[in-house]
Amino acid sequence: MLNRIILIGRLTQDPELRYTQSGTAVASFSLAVDRPRANQSGERETDFINIVVWQKLGELCAQYLRKGRLAAVEGRLQIRQYENREGQKVRVAEVVADNVRFLDRSESGPGSMNPGAAERPAPEAPGRAPAANRYQDDPFADDGRLDIVDDDLPF
């Protein structure tokens, strides 16, 4: 049997960190993941997937990830069922993460992995072309950054 999921998307909100009665950390957040193909109207649809991260990794996610940050999540799909206040059974699908990668650079400030560090160009190696020339045709040269304003997000 195999149950593995790998997702890359942007956080729709800051992670929520809680602790169980036994003191185990658990962070939860939602990841917006674009579908690979456009729908019949020519628009790209987005899935909003619930993520749960346990223990130290959950604490790290809560500390460093923020709304809008790009992250890769690897884990397993879990379907759980509970009874709500009205007595109805509710099924919830979520990804329990084993591994989370922070894919974009954080700005300095709250939640930054390098507080106080200003972005500066990497030193050039002797005999190499300047970075601007080396990456001129590279679509990934800008680290995948998108200019997203909170008002543009649907959540």
Buried (B, 14 or more C-beta within 10 A) or exposed (E): EEEEBEBBBBBBEBBEBEEEEEEEBBBBBBBBBEEEEEEEEEEEEBEEBBBBBBEEBBBBBBBBBBBBBBBBBBBEEBEEEEEEEEEEEEEEEBBBBBEBEBBBBBEEEEBBEEEEEEEEEEEEEEEEEEEEEEEEEEEEEEEEEEEEEEEEEEE
